[in-house]
Structures are given as C-alpha cells and as structure tokens.
Amino acid sequence: MVALAAGKNLEQLAAQAARHRPQLVSVADARFADELAGRLRAERLEPLPEIHWGSAGLESVATHPEAELVVSAAVGVVGLEATYAAVRQGKQVALSNKEVLVAAGELVMAAARASKVELLPVDSEHNAIHQCLRAGEHGEVRRLVLTASGGPFRKTPLRLLAQATPEQALAHPNWRMGQRITIDSATLMNKGFEVIEAHWLFGMKQEQIDVVIHPQSTVHSMVEYVDGSILAQLGPTDMRVPIQYALTYPERVPSNGCQFDWAALRRLDFDEVSPRRFPCLGLAREALRQGGALPCALNAADEVGVAAFLERRLTFPGIARVIERVLERMPRAPLARIEDLLAADAEARRLAREEVAKLGLKARSAP
C-alpha cells in the first residue's frame, strides 16, 4: 500500500499507517492532519508519511505515481474528483463508491475509454454481474437482473410506512452496512442507483436492466443470455468476497473463511418490485432516462432526504417526495465538466433542503 485516505477516522488510519507504512496519507482537513501527525509521532512511526488533506489530498492519494490499483470507497461525491483523476491517469480502479457513476457516469466512462482502463465493481450486485459476464460476449446478453432483499419493510402495510422509525429502517434483514445505504435499501433507492451504475459499467440499455426482490440475498445478481441461459452468482452475505475478487482480478485466489453454508439454504424466493411500495426505483429510472444533471440531482436529493429522515425531520415516504420534487425543479442541462456536476450537486442539495423544510413543516403541523 503506497497511499491511504481516511477522512476523519484517525484512530483506524493511524493503526493502518503503522501496519502498512504508506508513503502518503490524507485526511479531511488541516486540523485532522496536525492531530494525525501527533499520533504517529507518539507511536514513534519513522519515517512519517506525507500527510495531505481535503480534496487535493484525496486526489494525491488516487494519483500517486506508484499506485497500480485505486480502491474508490469514499462516501458521497467527495470521492468523485479523485476517482475521475485516477481514471484519467490510467489507474485501475476498484469501485465501491456508487456516487461516482450515478452522478458522473458519462464523464467517468468516457475517461475510462480514453485511458483504456476497466472499472472493477466492488458492489456485490455489480461484482456478481461482472463474474457472470465472463461467460459470454456483450452482444449475447439479453438482460441483467439485479436482486434486492426488499429491506425491512418488504411486507409492511403501506398505510404504516409513514410511521416507520429510523431504528426500524436501519434493521436490515441480511447485511450490515452504513446508515445511508441501509436506508437506501429500505426505499430501494440503492437499486435505482445500481440500475444507473449497471448502465454505465456494462454498456446496457435501461430496458435491459431488471430488478427483482430476493429476500434471502443469496443470489447476488444474474445475467440472462439470448439463448435463454441464466447465469447467477451465489455466495454468502459477506463483502469480503466481492472485495477480494476486485483486488485479485483476473485471478481467483482462495478465500479466508468466506464459505457458503449450503445446509442453511432452504429456499430461494423471487418477486416483482411494487412501484407503490418502492417509488424511488422509478424516480431513478426516470433520472437515467432524462440524463444530464438529473442523476446527480437524484443522488444529492436522496442524501439530504435520508439525513432528514434519520434526524426525524422527515417521514419515511417523505424521502421519495423530496427527491421527486427536486427532479421536477432541476434545470435540464448537460454536464460537460466535473465543475458542472459539482454545481448541479450543490443546487440539488439546496432545493432538497427547501423541500425538506416544506414537508417537515407540514408533518409538524399535522394533528
């Protein structure tokens, strides 16, 4: 490991720096850089790595001259510029950041084609598709099928969703994830993002990308070929499997204890997605259809809406309403540069905060 970025998690960053001895590390801002330097000196780490910070620090890590593989796992659009810079330099990128392709898929994939690099997906669903696609040619694919657990509200009566609490929404039945992605799983916005990602990653039309409910989360995704054959990737609900695949591609190496328990498998269920229960999936498809700034706005509005729900300023169905209203209000403009995208992101967040305030006031004034 030659370079490492970790935002504000100084404790873990210091431990990893001591273990891996990177040449360069990056943190969120100058204050954290000073604190990290003090921690590393106290641990008598010699020599100290270079310590950078902010967006420039992230880009320094992603474009380090000796880096051969860049793992893009920063949460939100904060990692977008650095990932884009790495792709433009021809770095191999293991992509674990949804926002990179959701917000800037056209720009990033154009850069990848120009640099002749492949983005390796770390997300379990896209990782599964990547594995299944190794069995055939692009023109032989009829459709991609993304699987979704359905989250904690898969069977909750629709009339009760407005009363859903953050604690209930965070109780994912199968995966342990961060707060935002867990809420996105409950609304199925994460599958909307994955449809957009799959469109860019695999060069498939939106009409070729389906989503099905699969509560066991055993089949991580499937590829249907034109001859009717369907290839599925199955495995344990353990992110170490797709991470290892991306890090060691194109080779496969023995796993470290990630074995599937066949004795525990009793059934595999599949069901259609209800648009009434999961309106966010339809919003994501519409944003992809219209293109331009809308996918970027979709992501920004979702982030603001989810944060408001977690802070109890918005109801669970209110997340979708905020996103819908932001998409209606966003200017229809193409994105030619990263600067255009960042401006669209800022505008969408401003609009989303306005909509949260409107809906929140209505919720507080309701009897």
C-alpha positions as CSV (number, residue, x, y, z in Angstrom):
1,M,0.0,0.0,0.0
2,V,1.6,3.3,-1.1
3,A,-1.2,5.8,-0.2
4,L,-4.2,5.9,2.0
5,A,-7.1,8.3,2.7
6,A,-9.4,8.0,5.6
7,G,-11.3,11.3,6.2
8,K,-11.8,11.8,10.0
9,N,-11.2,8.2,11.3
10,L,-7.8,9.0,12.7
11,E,-7.7,6.0,15.1
12,Q,-8.0,3.5,12.3
13,L,-5.9,5.5,9.9
14,A,-3.0,5.6,12.4
15,A,-3.2,1.9,13.0
16,Q,-3.2,1.1,9.3
17,A,-0.4,3.6,8.7
18,A,1.7,1.8,11.3
19,R,0.9,-1.6,9.8
20,H,1.3,-0.8,6.1
21,R,3.8,2.1,6.1
22,P,2.3,4.1,3.2
23,Q,4.3,6.9,1.7
24,L,1.3,9.3,1.7
25,V,-1.9,9.6,3.7
26,S,-4.8,12.1,3.5
27,V,-7.4,13.3,6.0
28,A,-10.4,15.6,5.9
29,D,-8.8,18.9,6.8
30,A,-5.6,20.6,8.2
31,R,-6.8,20.2,11.8
32,F,-7.0,16.4,11.4
33,A,-3.6,16.4,9.6
34,D,-2.0,18.0,12.7
35,E,-3.7,15.6,15.0
36,L,-2.7,12.6,12.9
37,A,1.0,13.8,12.8
38,G,0.9,14.0,16.6
39,R,-0.5,10.5,16.9
40,L,2.1,9.0,14.6
41,R,5.0,10.7,16.3
42,A,3.7,9.4,19.7
43,E,3.8,5.9,18.2
44,R,7.3,6.6,17.0
45,L,6.5,5.8,13.4
46,E,9.6,6.5,11.4
47,P,9.7,7.8,8.8
48,L,6.4,9.7,8.9
49,P,4.3,9.6,5.7
50,E,3.5,12.7,3.9
51,I,0.2,14.0,5.3
52,H,-2.2,15.8,2.9
53,W,-5.8,16.9,3.4
54,G,-9.0,17.9,1.7
55,S,-10.0,17.2,-1.9
56,A,-6.4,17.9,-3.0
57,G,-5.2,15.2,-0.6
58,L,-7.7,12.7,-1.9
59,E,-6.5,13.4,-5.4
60,S,-2.9,13.0,-4.4
61,V,-3.7,9.6,-2.9
62,A,-5.7,8.5,-6.0
63,T,-3.0,9.6,-8.5
64,H,0.1,8.5,-6.5
65,P,2.8,7.6,-9.2
66,E,3.4,4.2,-7.7
67,A,-0.3,3.2,-7.3
68,E,-1.3,0.4,-9.6
69,L,-4.8,-0.1,-8.2
70,V,-7.0,2.5,-6.6
71,V,-9.9,1.4,-4.4
72,S,-12.6,4.2,-4.5
73,A,-14.6,3.8,-1.4
74,A,-15.2,7.3,-0.1
75,V,-18.8,8.0,0.8
76,G,-20.7,10.5,-1.4
77,V,-19.4,12.8,-4.1
78,V,-16.4,13.7,-2.0
79,G,-14.5,10.9,-3.8
80,L,-15.6,11.8,-7.3
81,E,-12.9,14.2,-8.4
82,A,-10.1,11.9,-7.1
83,T,-11.6,8.9,-8.8
84,Y,-12.0,10.8,-12.0
85,A,-8.4,11.9,-11.9
86,A,-7.2,8.4,-11.2
87,V,-9.2,7.1,-14.3
88,R,-7.8,9.8,-16.5
89,Q,-4.3,8.8,-15.4
90,G,-5.0,5.2,-16.5
91,K,-5.1,3.8,-13.0
92,Q,-7.1,0.5,-12.5
93,V,-10.0,1.4,-10.2
94,A,-11.9,-0.9,-7.9
95,L,-15.1,1.0,-7.5
96,S,-17.0,0.8,-4.2
97,N,-18.5,4.4,-4.4
98,K,-21.9,4.4,-6.1
99,E,-21.9,8.2,-6.5
100,V,-19.1,8.2,-9.0
101,L,-21.1,6.6,-11.7
102,V,-24.6,7.7,-10.5
103,A,-23.6,11.4,-10.6
104,A,-21.0,11.4,-13.3
105,G,-21.2,8.1,-15.3
106,E,-21.0,9.7,-18.7
107,L,-17.8,11.7,-17.8
108,V,-16.1,8.9,-15.9
109,M,-16.7,6.2,-18.5
110,A,-15.6,8.5,-21.4
111,A,-12.4,9.0,-19.4
112,A,-12.1,5.2,-18.9
113,R,-12.4,4.5,-22.6
114,A,-9.9,7.2,-23.4
115,S,-7.4,5.8,-20.9
116,K,-8.3,2.2,-21.8
117,V,-8.9,1.1,-18.2
118,E,-11.6,-1.1,-16.8
119,L,-13.6,-0.1,-13.6
120,L,-13.9,-3.2,-11.4
121,P,-17.1,-3.2,-9.4
122,V,-16.9,-3.9,-5.6
123,D,-20.7,-3.7,-5.0
124,S,-21.9,-7.2,-4.6
125,E,-24.6,-6.9,-7.3
126,H,-22.3,-5.5,-10.0
127,N,-19.5,-7.7,-8.9
128,A,-21.8,-10.7,-9.5
129,I,-22.8,-9.4,-12.9
130,H,-19.1,-8.9,-13.8
131,Q,-18.4,-12.5,-12.9
132,C,-21.4,-13.8,-14.9
133,L,-20.5,-11.7,-18.0
134,R,-17.2,-13.6,-18.2
135,A,-19.2,-16.5,-19.7
136,G,-20.3,-14.7,-22.9
137,E,-20.0,-11.8,-25.3
138,H,-21.7,-8.4,-24.8
139,G,-23.9,-9.0,-27.8
140,E,-25.1,-12.3,-26.4
141,V,-26.7,-10.7,-23.3
142,R,-30.5,-10.3,-23.2
143,R,-30.7,-8.6,-19.8
144,L,-29.1,-8.1,-16.4
145,V,-31.1,-8.9,-13.3
146,L,-30.2,-7.1,-10.1
147,T,-31.5,-8.7,-6.9
148,A,-32.8,-6.7,-3.9
149,S,-33.6,-8.0,-0.5
150,G,-36.6,-5.7,-0.1
151,G,-35.3,-4.4,3.1
152,P,-37.2,-4.3,6.5
153,F,-40.5,-3.0,5.0
154,R,-41.0,-5.6,2.3
155,K,-44.3,-6.8,3.9
156,T,-45.2,-3.7,6.0
157,P,-48.7,-2.4,5.1
158,L,-48.4,0.7,3.0
159,R,-50.5,2.8,5.4
160,L,-48.0,2.2,8.2
161,L,-44.9,3.4,6.3
162,A,-45.4,7.0,7.3
163,Q,-45.0,5.8,10.9
164,A,-41.7,4.0,10.2
165,T,-38.8,5.0,12.5
166,P,-35.1,5.3,11.7
167,E,-34.5,2.3,14.0
168,Q,-36.9,0.1,12.1
169,A,-35.5,1.2,8.7
170,L,-31.9,0.5,9.8
171,A,-32.7,-3.0,10.8
172,H,-31.7,-4.6,7.5
173,P,-32.5,-8.4,7.5
174,N,-29.3,-9.6,5.8
175,W,-26.5,-7.0,5.5
176,R,-24.6,-4.8,7.9
177,M,-23.9,-1.5,6.2
178,G,-23.6,2.2,6.8
179,Q,-26.7,4.2,7.7
180,R,-27.4,5.9,4.4
181,I,-27.0,2.7,2.3
182,T,-29.2,0.8,4.7
183,I,-32.0,3.4,4.4
184,D,-31.5,3.4,0.6
185,S,-32.0,-0.4,0.8
186,A,-35.3,0.2,2.6
187,T,-36.5,2.6,0.0
188,L,-34.9,0.6,-2.8
189,M,-33.1,3.7,-4.0
190,N,-29.9,1.7,-3.8
191,K,-31.3,-0.5,-6.6
192,G,-32.1,2.7,-8.6
193,F,-28.5,3.7,-8.2
194,E,-27.4,0.3,-9.2
195,V,-29.5,0.4,-12.4
196,I,-27.7,3.6,-13.3
197,E,-24.3,2.1,-12.4
198,A,-25.0,-1.1,-14.5
199,H,-26.0,1.0,-17.5
200,W,-22.6,2.7,-17.4
201,L,-20.4,-0.1,-16.2
202,F,-21.7,-2.7,-18.7
203,G,-23.0,-0.7,-21.6
204,M,-26.5,-1.9,-21.3
205,K,-29.7,0.0,-22.2
206,Q,-32.0,0.7,-19.3
207,E,-34.6,-1.7,-20.8
208,Q,-32.1,-4.5,-20.4
209,I,-31.7,-4.0,-16.7
210,D,-34.3,-5.5,-14.4
211,V,-34.7,-5.6,-10.6
212,V,-36.3,-8.4,-8.6
213,I,-37.0,-8.9,-4.9
214,H,-35.0,-11.8,-3.5
215,P,-35.3,-11.7,0.3
216,Q,-32.6,-14.3,1.0
217,S,-29.8,-12.2,-0.7
218,T,-28.2,-15.5,-1.7
219,V,-28.3,-14.8,-5.5
220,H,-26.4,-11.5,-5.8
221,S,-27.4,-10.9,-9.4
222,M,-28.0,-12.7,-12.7
223,V,-27.3,-12.4,-16.4
224,E,-29.7,-13.8,-19.0
225,Y,-28.3,-14.6,-22.4
226,V,-30.1,-14.6,-25.7
227,D,-30.3,-18.4,-25.8
228,G,-32.4,-18.4,-22.6
229,S,-29.5,-19.4,-20.3
230,I,-29.4,-17.6,-17.0
231,L,-26.1,-17.4,-15.0
232,A,-26.4,-16.5,-11.4
233,Q,-23.7,-15.7,-8.8
234,L,-24.4,-17.1,-5.4
235,G,-22.5,-16.7,-2.2
236,P,-22.6,-15.7,1.5
237,T,-23.7,-12.2,2.5
238,D,-20.1,-11.2,3.1
239,M,-18.5,-8.3,1.4
240,R,-15.0,-9.8,1.6
241,V,-15.9,-12.0,-1.4
242,P,-16.5,-9.2,-3.9
243,I,-13.7,-7.1,-2.4
244,Q,-11.2,-9.9,-2.9
245,Y,-12.5,-10.6,-6.4
246,A,-11.9,-7.0,-7.4
247,L,-8.4,-6.8,-5.8
248,T,-7.1,-10.0,-7.3
249,Y,-8.9,-9.9,-10.8
250,P,-8.4,-11.5,-13.2
251,E,-7.1,-14.3,-10.9
252,R,-9.1,-16.1,-8.3
253,V,-7.4,-16.8,-5.0
254,P,-8.5,-18.9,-2.0
255,S,-10.9,-17.1,0.3
256,N,-10.2,-16.6,4.0
257,G,-13.2,-18.4,5.5
258,C,-15.9,-17.0,3.3
259,Q,-17.7,-20.2,2.7
260,F,-21.4,-20.6,1.8
261,D,-23.4,-22.7,4.2
262,W,-25.5,-25.0,1.9
263,A,-27.1,-26.7,4.8
264,A,-28.7,-23.5,5.8
265,L,-30.3,-22.9,2.4
266,R,-33.9,-23.9,2.4
267,R,-35.4,-21.8,-0.4
268,L,-34.8,-19.1,-3.0
269,D,-37.7,-16.7,-3.4
270,F,-38.2,-14.0,-6.1
271,D,-40.9,-11.4,-6.6
272,E,-41.6,-8.3,-8.6
273,V,-40.9,-4.8,-7.3
274,S,-44.1,-2.9,-6.3
275,P,-43.9,0.6,-7.7
276,R,-46.3,1.8,-4.9
277,R,-44.1,0.4,-2.1
278,F,-40.8,1.5,-3.8
279,P,-41.3,4.7,-5.8
280,C,-37.6,5.6,-5.6
281,L,-36.7,2.9,-8.1
282,G,-39.0,4.6,-10.7
283,L,-37.5,8.0,-9.9
284,A,-34.0,6.7,-10.5
285,R,-35.1,5.2,-13.8
286,E,-36.6,8.5,-14.9
287,A,-33.5,10.4,-13.9
288,L,-31.4,8.0,-16.0
289,R,-33.8,8.4,-19.0
290,Q,-33.6,12.2,-18.9
291,G,-29.9,12.2,-18.2
292,G,-28.0,15.5,-17.9
293,A,-27.9,16.8,-14.3
294,L,-30.8,14.6,-13.1
295,P,-28.9,11.6,-12.0
296,C,-26.6,13.9,-10.0
297,A,-29.6,15.6,-8.5
298,L,-31.1,12.3,-7.7
299,N,-28.1,11.3,-5.6
300,A,-27.9,14.7,-3.8
301,A,-31.6,14.9,-3.0
302,D,-31.6,11.3,-1.7
303,E,-28.6,12.1,0.6
304,V,-30.4,15.2,2.0
305,G,-33.7,13.3,2.4
306,V,-32.1,10.3,4.1
307,A,-30.3,12.6,6.5
308,A,-33.5,14.4,7.4
309,F,-35.3,11.1,8.0
310,L,-32.5,9.9,10.3
311,E,-32.8,13.2,12.2
312,R,-36.6,12.7,12.4
313,R,-37.3,15.8,10.4
314,L,-39.0,13.8,7.6
315,T,-41.2,10.8,7.3
316,F,-40.0,7.7,5.5
317,P,-42.3,8.3,2.5
318,G,-41.1,11.9,2.5
319,I,-37.7,10.8,1.2
320,A,-39.2,9.9,-2.2
321,R,-41.4,13.1,-2.2
322,V,-38.3,15.3,-1.7
323,I,-36.5,13.5,-4.5
324,E,-39.4,13.8,-6.9
325,R,-39.8,17.5,-6.3
326,V,-36.1,18.2,-6.7
327,L,-36.1,16.3,-10.0
328,E,-39.1,18.4,-11.2
329,R,-37.3,21.7,-10.3
330,M,-33.8,20.9,-11.5
331,P,-32.6,22.7,-14.7
332,R,-32.3,20.3,-17.7
333,A,-28.6,21.0,-18.6
334,P,-25.8,18.7,-19.9
335,L,-22.7,18.1,-17.8
336,A,-19.6,18.7,-19.9
337,R,-17.1,19.1,-17.0
338,I,-16.7,18.0,-13.4
339,E,-17.3,21.6,-12.4
340,D,-20.7,21.5,-14.0
341,L,-21.5,18.3,-12.0
342,L,-20.4,19.9,-8.7
343,A,-22.6,22.9,-9.4
344,A,-25.6,20.7,-10.1
345,D,-24.9,18.7,-6.9
346,A,-24.9,22.0,-4.9
347,E,-28.1,23.2,-6.5
348,A,-29.9,19.9,-5.9
349,R,-28.9,19.9,-2.3
350,R,-30.2,23.5,-1.9
351,L,-33.5,22.5,-3.5
352,A,-33.7,19.4,-1.3
353,R,-33.3,21.3,1.9
354,E,-36.1,23.6,0.8
355,E,-38.4,20.6,0.2
356,V,-37.5,19.0,3.5
357,A,-38.4,22.2,5.2
358,K,-41.8,22.3,3.5
359,L,-42.6,18.7,4.1
360,G,-41.2,18.9,7.7
361,L,-43.4,21.9,8.5
362,K,-46.4,20.0,7.2
363,A,-45.5,17.0,9.3
364,R,-45.1,19.1,12.4
365,S,-48.4,21.0,11.9
366,A,-50.4,17.8,11.2
367,P,-52.8,16.8,14.1
